[in-house]
Amino acid sequence: MADNFSFELVSPERLLLSEKVSEVVIPATDGEMTVMANHAPTMTTIKPGVVSVKLASGQVSKYVVFGGFADVLPTGCTLLAESAVPMSEISAETLKKRIDDARKELDSAHHNDHRTKLEQYLAELTNLNGILVAA
């Protein structure tokens, strides 16, 4: 049986989850990352994606996040999301609006660095849209 550790998922609007968990899969910028008890200390940025949380009870909960960062310690993990909602509460319209807003901002971006970041963000949102449609 896996050891449990403390996990918190926080957005500016609210604390979404604060529980003992056995495993968390987060959409780190460099790829999906599985966090378990006694994980090496790490801090990473988060891209838009799905966070999968396996509670100590064995139940799995999923949340959609739109960027942020995660602080991982051997005793716990805190994910501070720019925005996050339970996966059951995300609608196709909400995600489409975010994609449309990113496209509009990209169309008006003048600096190459800003355009590159927006292109990456738009690609991540489009990928997330594909994941949610398939779910």
PyMOL CGO cylinders between C-alpha atoms (Angstrom):
from pymol import cmd
from pymol.cgo import CYLINDER

trace = [
    CYLINDER, 0.00, 0.00, 0.00, 1.34, 3.42, -0.96, 0.3, 1, 1, 1, 1, 1, 1,
    CYLINDER, 1.34, 3.42, -0.96, 2.14, 5.99, 1.70, 0.3, 1, 1, 1, 1, 1, 1,
    CYLINDER, 2.14, 5.99, 1.70, -0.14, 9.01, 1.86, 0.3, 1, 1, 1, 1, 1, 1,
    CYLINDER, -0.14, 9.01, 1.86, 0.88, 12.65, 1.84, 0.3, 1, 1, 1, 1, 1, 1,
    CYLINDER, 0.88, 12.65, 1.84, -0.82, 16.03, 2.08, 0.3, 1, 1, 1, 1, 1, 1,
    CYLINDER, -0.82, 16.03, 2.08, -2.04, 17.66, -1.14, 0.3, 1, 1, 1, 1, 1, 1,
    CYLINDER, -2.04, 17.66, -1.14, -3.61, 21.07, -1.64, 0.3, 1, 1, 1, 1, 1, 1,
    CYLINDER, -3.61, 21.07, -1.64, -5.04, 22.49, -4.86, 0.3, 1, 1, 1, 1, 1, 1,
    CYLINDER, -5.04, 22.49, -4.86, -5.55, 26.23, -4.57, 0.3, 1, 1, 1, 1, 1, 1,
    CYLINDER, -5.55, 26.23, -4.57, -6.82, 28.82, -7.05, 0.3, 1, 1, 1, 1, 1, 1,
    CYLINDER, -6.82, 28.82, -7.05, -7.29, 32.56, -6.47, 0.3, 1, 1, 1, 1, 1, 1,
    CYLINDER, -7.29, 32.56, -6.47, -11.01, 31.93, -6.07, 0.3, 1, 1, 1, 1, 1, 1,
    CYLINDER, -11.01, 31.93, -6.07, -10.91, 29.06, -3.56, 0.3, 1, 1, 1, 1, 1, 1,
    CYLINDER, -10.91, 29.06, -3.56, -9.26, 26.08, -1.97, 0.3, 1, 1, 1, 1, 1, 1,
    CYLINDER, -9.26, 26.08, -1.97, -10.44, 23.21, -4.17, 0.3, 1, 1, 1, 1, 1, 1,
    CYLINDER, -10.44, 23.21, -4.17, -8.89, 20.32, -2.29, 0.3, 1, 1, 1, 1, 1, 1,
    CYLINDER, -8.89, 20.32, -2.29, -6.94, 19.72, 0.89, 0.3, 1, 1, 1, 1, 1, 1,
    CYLINDER, -6.94, 19.72, 0.89, -6.64, 15.98, 1.54, 0.3, 1, 1, 1, 1, 1, 1,
    CYLINDER, -6.64, 15.98, 1.54, -4.37, 13.06, 2.26, 0.3, 1, 1, 1, 1, 1, 1,
    CYLINDER, -4.37, 13.06, 2.26, -3.63, 11.40, -1.07, 0.3, 1, 1, 1, 1, 1, 1,
    CYLINDER, -3.63, 11.40, -1.07, -1.54, 8.51, -2.36, 0.3, 1, 1, 1, 1, 1, 1,
    CYLINDER, -1.54, 8.51, -2.36, -0.78, 9.92, -5.82, 0.3, 1, 1, 1, 1, 1, 1,
    CYLINDER, -0.78, 9.92, -5.82, -1.17, 13.10, -7.87, 0.3, 1, 1, 1, 1, 1, 1,
    CYLINDER, -1.17, 13.10, -7.87, -0.53, 13.43, -11.61, 0.3, 1, 1, 1, 1, 1, 1,
    CYLINDER, -0.53, 13.43, -11.61, 0.10, 17.05, -12.61, 0.3, 1, 1, 1, 1, 1, 1,
    CYLINDER, 0.10, 17.05, -12.61, 0.52, 18.63, -16.07, 0.3, 1, 1, 1, 1, 1, 1,
    CYLINDER, 0.52, 18.63, -16.07, 3.99, 20.07, -15.53, 0.3, 1, 1, 1, 1, 1, 1,
    CYLINDER, 3.99, 20.07, -15.53, 5.33, 22.30, -18.29, 0.3, 1, 1, 1, 1, 1, 1,
    CYLINDER, 5.33, 22.30, -18.29, 7.96, 19.69, -19.20, 0.3, 1, 1, 1, 1, 1, 1,
    CYLINDER, 7.96, 19.69, -19.20, 5.45, 16.81, -19.21, 0.3, 1, 1, 1, 1, 1, 1,
    CYLINDER, 5.45, 16.81, -19.21, 3.12, 14.95, -16.89, 0.3, 1, 1, 1, 1, 1, 1,
    CYLINDER, 3.12, 14.95, -16.89, 4.58, 14.35, -13.47, 0.3, 1, 1, 1, 1, 1, 1,
    CYLINDER, 4.58, 14.35, -13.47, 3.44, 11.78, -10.91, 0.3, 1, 1, 1, 1, 1, 1,
    CYLINDER, 3.44, 11.78, -10.91, 3.94, 12.83, -7.29, 0.3, 1, 1, 1, 1, 1, 1,
    CYLINDER, 3.94, 12.83, -7.29, 3.94, 10.30, -4.48, 0.3, 1, 1, 1, 1, 1, 1,
    CYLINDER, 3.94, 10.30, -4.48, 4.97, 10.35, -0.81, 0.3, 1, 1, 1, 1, 1, 1,
    CYLINDER, 4.97, 10.35, -0.81, 8.68, 11.02, -0.20, 0.3, 1, 1, 1, 1, 1, 1,
    CYLINDER, 8.68, 11.02, -0.20, 9.11, 12.70, -3.60, 0.3, 1, 1, 1, 1, 1, 1,
    CYLINDER, 9.11, 12.70, -3.60, 12.29, 14.71, -4.05, 0.3, 1, 1, 1, 1, 1, 1,
    CYLINDER, 12.29, 14.71, -4.05, 11.79, 18.44, -3.44, 0.3, 1, 1, 1, 1, 1, 1,
    CYLINDER, 11.79, 18.44, -3.44, 10.78, 20.06, -6.72, 0.3, 1, 1, 1, 1, 1, 1,
    CYLINDER, 10.78, 20.06, -6.72, 9.16, 23.24, -7.93, 0.3, 1, 1, 1, 1, 1, 1,
    CYLINDER, 9.16, 23.24, -7.93, 7.65, 23.26, -11.42, 0.3, 1, 1, 1, 1, 1, 1,
    CYLINDER, 7.65, 23.26, -11.42, 5.37, 25.36, -13.56, 0.3, 1, 1, 1, 1, 1, 1,
    CYLINDER, 5.37, 25.36, -13.56, 2.03, 23.97, -14.64, 0.3, 1, 1, 1, 1, 1, 1,
    CYLINDER, 2.03, 23.97, -14.64, 0.49, 24.14, -18.11, 0.3, 1, 1, 1, 1, 1, 1,
    CYLINDER, 0.49, 24.14, -18.11, -3.23, 23.93, -18.88, 0.3, 1, 1, 1, 1, 1, 1,
    CYLINDER, -3.23, 23.93, -18.88, -4.32, 20.36, -18.33, 0.3, 1, 1, 1, 1, 1, 1,
    CYLINDER, -4.32, 20.36, -18.33, -5.92, 17.81, -16.05, 0.3, 1, 1, 1, 1, 1, 1,
    CYLINDER, -5.92, 17.81, -16.05, -4.76, 17.08, -12.50, 0.3, 1, 1, 1, 1, 1, 1,
    CYLINDER, -4.76, 17.08, -12.50, -5.62, 13.54, -11.41, 0.3, 1, 1, 1, 1, 1, 1,
    CYLINDER, -5.62, 13.54, -11.41, -5.73, 12.97, -7.64, 0.3, 1, 1, 1, 1, 1, 1,
    CYLINDER, -5.73, 12.97, -7.64, -5.92, 9.54, -6.02, 0.3, 1, 1, 1, 1, 1, 1,
    CYLINDER, -5.92, 9.54, -6.02, -7.28, 10.08, -2.52, 0.3, 1, 1, 1, 1, 1, 1,
    CYLINDER, -7.28, 10.08, -2.52, -6.16, 7.96, 0.43, 0.3, 1, 1, 1, 1, 1, 1,
    CYLINDER, -6.16, 7.96, 0.43, -9.56, 6.19, 0.16, 0.3, 1, 1, 1, 1, 1, 1,
    CYLINDER, -9.56, 6.19, 0.16, -8.71, 5.10, -3.40, 0.3, 1, 1, 1, 1, 1, 1,
    CYLINDER, -8.71, 5.10, -3.40, -11.21, 7.44, -5.04, 0.3, 1, 1, 1, 1, 1, 1,
    CYLINDER, -11.21, 7.44, -5.04, -9.87, 9.42, -8.02, 0.3, 1, 1, 1, 1, 1, 1,
    CYLINDER, -9.87, 9.42, -8.02, -10.79, 13.08, -8.52, 0.3, 1, 1, 1, 1, 1, 1,
    CYLINDER, -10.79, 13.08, -8.52, -9.91, 15.18, -11.57, 0.3, 1, 1, 1, 1, 1, 1,
    CYLINDER, -9.91, 15.18, -11.57, -9.50, 18.93, -11.92, 0.3, 1, 1, 1, 1, 1, 1,
    CYLINDER, -9.50, 18.93, -11.92, -8.84, 21.18, -14.90, 0.3, 1, 1, 1, 1, 1, 1,
    CYLINDER, -8.84, 21.18, -14.90, -6.10, 23.76, -14.32, 0.3, 1, 1, 1, 1, 1, 1,
    CYLINDER, -6.10, 23.76, -14.32, -5.05, 26.71, -16.47, 0.3, 1, 1, 1, 1, 1, 1,
    CYLINDER, -5.05, 26.71, -16.47, -1.43, 27.28, -15.49, 0.3, 1, 1, 1, 1, 1, 1,
    CYLINDER, -1.43, 27.28, -15.49, 0.29, 27.90, -12.19, 0.3, 1, 1, 1, 1, 1, 1,
    CYLINDER, 0.29, 27.90, -12.19, 3.04, 26.15, -10.29, 0.3, 1, 1, 1, 1, 1, 1,
    CYLINDER, 3.04, 26.15, -10.29, 3.51, 23.20, -7.94, 0.3, 1, 1, 1, 1, 1, 1,
    CYLINDER, 3.51, 23.20, -7.94, 5.72, 22.97, -4.88, 0.3, 1, 1, 1, 1, 1, 1,
    CYLINDER, 5.72, 22.97, -4.88, 6.60, 19.35, -4.08, 0.3, 1, 1, 1, 1, 1, 1,
    CYLINDER, 6.60, 19.35, -4.08, 8.18, 18.23, -0.81, 0.3, 1, 1, 1, 1, 1, 1,
    CYLINDER, 8.18, 18.23, -0.81, 8.70, 14.71, 0.58, 0.3, 1, 1, 1, 1, 1, 1,
    CYLINDER, 8.70, 14.71, 0.58, 5.75, 15.30, 2.95, 0.3, 1, 1, 1, 1, 1, 1,
    CYLINDER, 5.75, 15.30, 2.95, 3.34, 17.03, 0.58, 0.3, 1, 1, 1, 1, 1, 1,
    CYLINDER, 3.34, 17.03, 0.58, 2.50, 18.93, -2.56, 0.3, 1, 1, 1, 1, 1, 1,
    CYLINDER, 2.50, 18.93, -2.56, 0.80, 22.29, -3.09, 0.3, 1, 1, 1, 1, 1, 1,
    CYLINDER, 0.80, 22.29, -3.09, -0.46, 23.23, -6.53, 0.3, 1, 1, 1, 1, 1, 1,
    CYLINDER, -0.46, 23.23, -6.53, -1.20, 26.95, -6.91, 0.3, 1, 1, 1, 1, 1, 1,
    CYLINDER, -1.20, 26.95, -6.91, -3.29, 27.26, -10.05, 0.3, 1, 1, 1, 1, 1, 1,
    CYLINDER, -3.29, 27.26, -10.05, -3.97, 30.46, -11.99, 0.3, 1, 1, 1, 1, 1, 1,
    CYLINDER, -3.97, 30.46, -11.99, -7.47, 29.04, -12.41, 0.3, 1, 1, 1, 1, 1, 1,
    CYLINDER, -7.47, 29.04, -12.41, -8.91, 25.60, -11.60, 0.3, 1, 1, 1, 1, 1, 1,
    CYLINDER, -8.91, 25.60, -11.60, -12.25, 23.82, -11.54, 0.3, 1, 1, 1, 1, 1, 1,
    CYLINDER, -12.25, 23.82, -11.54, -13.40, 20.25, -10.92, 0.3, 1, 1, 1, 1, 1, 1,
    CYLINDER, -13.40, 20.25, -10.92, -13.44, 18.44, -14.26, 0.3, 1, 1, 1, 1, 1, 1,
    CYLINDER, -13.44, 18.44, -14.26, -17.18, 17.82, -13.86, 0.3, 1, 1, 1, 1, 1, 1,
    CYLINDER, -17.18, 17.82, -13.86, -17.77, 21.60, -13.83, 0.3, 1, 1, 1, 1, 1, 1,
    CYLINDER, -17.77, 21.60, -13.83, -15.87, 22.55, -17.00, 0.3, 1, 1, 1, 1, 1, 1,
    CYLINDER, -15.87, 22.55, -17.00, -18.02, 23.23, -20.05, 0.3, 1, 1, 1, 1, 1, 1,
    CYLINDER, -18.02, 23.23, -20.05, -17.12, 23.16, -23.73, 0.3, 1, 1, 1, 1, 1, 1,
    CYLINDER, -17.12, 23.16, -23.73, -18.28, 26.80, -23.96, 0.3, 1, 1, 1, 1, 1, 1,
    CYLINDER, -18.28, 26.80, -23.96, -15.90, 27.93, -21.20, 0.3, 1, 1, 1, 1, 1, 1,
    CYLINDER, -15.90, 27.93, -21.20, -12.93, 26.28, -22.87, 0.3, 1, 1, 1, 1, 1, 1,
    CYLINDER, -12.93, 26.28, -22.87, -13.94, 27.59, -26.32, 0.3, 1, 1, 1, 1, 1, 1,
    CYLINDER, -13.94, 27.59, -26.32, -14.07, 31.12, -24.89, 0.3, 1, 1, 1, 1, 1, 1,
    CYLINDER, -14.07, 31.12, -24.89, -10.52, 30.75, -23.49, 0.3, 1, 1, 1, 1, 1, 1,
    CYLINDER, -10.52, 30.75, -23.49, -9.30, 29.48, -26.88, 0.3, 1, 1, 1, 1, 1, 1,
    CYLINDER, -9.30, 29.48, -26.88, -11.02, 32.35, -28.71, 0.3, 1, 1, 1, 1, 1, 1,
    CYLINDER, -11.02, 32.35, -28.71, -9.57, 34.90, -26.26, 0.3, 1, 1, 1, 1, 1, 1,
    CYLINDER, -9.57, 34.90, -26.26, -6.07, 33.47, -26.74, 0.3, 1, 1, 1, 1, 1, 1,
    CYLINDER, -6.07, 33.47, -26.74, -6.46, 33.67, -30.55, 0.3, 1, 1, 1, 1, 1, 1,
    CYLINDER, -6.46, 33.67, -30.55, -7.56, 37.31, -30.33, 0.3, 1, 1, 1, 1, 1, 1,
    CYLINDER, -7.56, 37.31, -30.33, -4.63, 38.19, -28.09, 0.3, 1, 1, 1, 1, 1, 1,
    CYLINDER, -4.63, 38.19, -28.09, -2.26, 36.36, -30.45, 0.3, 1, 1, 1, 1, 1, 1,
    CYLINDER, -2.26, 36.36, -30.45, -3.62, 38.31, -33.44, 0.3, 1, 1, 1, 1, 1, 1,
    CYLINDER, -3.62, 38.31, -33.44, -2.83, 41.59, -31.71, 0.3, 1, 1, 1, 1, 1, 1,
    CYLINDER, -2.83, 41.59, -31.71, 0.57, 40.59, -30.25, 0.3, 1, 1, 1, 1, 1, 1,
    CYLINDER, 0.57, 40.59, -30.25, 3.50, 42.52, -31.70, 0.3, 1, 1, 1, 1, 1, 1,
    CYLINDER, 3.50, 42.52, -31.70, 6.55, 41.18, -29.86, 0.3, 1, 1, 1, 1, 1, 1,
    CYLINDER, 6.55, 41.18, -29.86, 8.01, 37.82, -30.86, 0.3, 1, 1, 1, 1, 1, 1,
    CYLINDER, 8.01, 37.82, -30.86, 8.50, 36.62, -27.27, 0.3, 1, 1, 1, 1, 1, 1,
    CYLINDER, 8.50, 36.62, -27.27, 4.88, 37.41, -26.42, 0.3, 1, 1, 1, 1, 1, 1,
    CYLINDER, 4.88, 37.41, -26.42, 3.65, 35.76, -29.65, 0.3, 1, 1, 1, 1, 1, 1,
    CYLINDER, 3.65, 35.76, -29.65, 5.67, 32.62, -28.89, 0.3, 1, 1, 1, 1, 1, 1,
    CYLINDER, 5.67, 32.62, -28.89, 4.22, 32.33, -25.38, 0.3, 1, 1, 1, 1, 1, 1,
    CYLINDER, 4.22, 32.33, -25.38, 0.68, 32.86, -26.71, 0.3, 1, 1, 1, 1, 1, 1,
    CYLINDER, 0.68, 32.86, -26.71, 1.21, 30.26, -29.45, 0.3, 1, 1, 1, 1, 1, 1,
    CYLINDER, 1.21, 30.26, -29.45, 2.34, 27.75, -26.82, 0.3, 1, 1, 1, 1, 1, 1,
    CYLINDER, 2.34, 27.75, -26.82, -0.62, 28.59, -24.55, 0.3, 1, 1, 1, 1, 1, 1,
    CYLINDER, -0.62, 28.59, -24.55, -3.05, 28.24, -27.46, 0.3, 1, 1, 1, 1, 1, 1,
    CYLINDER, -3.05, 28.24, -27.46, -1.55, 24.84, -28.35, 0.3, 1, 1, 1, 1, 1, 1,
    CYLINDER, -1.55, 24.84, -28.35, -1.92, 23.71, -24.72, 0.3, 1, 1, 1, 1, 1, 1,
    CYLINDER, -1.92, 23.71, -24.72, -5.55, 24.87, -24.61, 0.3, 1, 1, 1, 1, 1, 1,
    CYLINDER, -5.55, 24.87, -24.61, -6.29, 23.10, -27.89, 0.3, 1, 1, 1, 1, 1, 1,
    CYLINDER, -6.29, 23.10, -27.89, -4.69, 19.91, -26.55, 0.3, 1, 1, 1, 1, 1, 1,
    CYLINDER, -4.69, 19.91, -26.55, -6.73, 20.23, -23.35, 0.3, 1, 1, 1, 1, 1, 1,
    CYLINDER, -6.73, 20.23, -23.35, -9.87, 20.64, -25.44, 0.3, 1, 1, 1, 1, 1, 1,
    CYLINDER, -9.87, 20.64, -25.44, -9.06, 17.34, -27.21, 0.3, 1, 1, 1, 1, 1, 1,
    CYLINDER, -9.06, 17.34, -27.21, -8.55, 15.60, -23.86, 0.3, 1, 1, 1, 1, 1, 1,
    CYLINDER, -8.55, 15.60, -23.86, -11.86, 16.86, -22.48, 0.3, 1, 1, 1, 1, 1, 1,
    CYLINDER, -11.86, 16.86, -22.48, -13.81, 15.95, -25.65, 0.3, 1, 1, 1, 1, 1, 1,
    CYLINDER, -13.81, 15.95, -25.65, -12.41, 12.41, -25.49, 0.3, 1, 1, 1, 1, 1, 1,
    CYLINDER, -12.41, 12.41, -25.49, -13.24, 12.02, -21.77, 0.3, 1, 1, 1, 1, 1, 1,
]
cmd.load_cgo(trace, "trace")
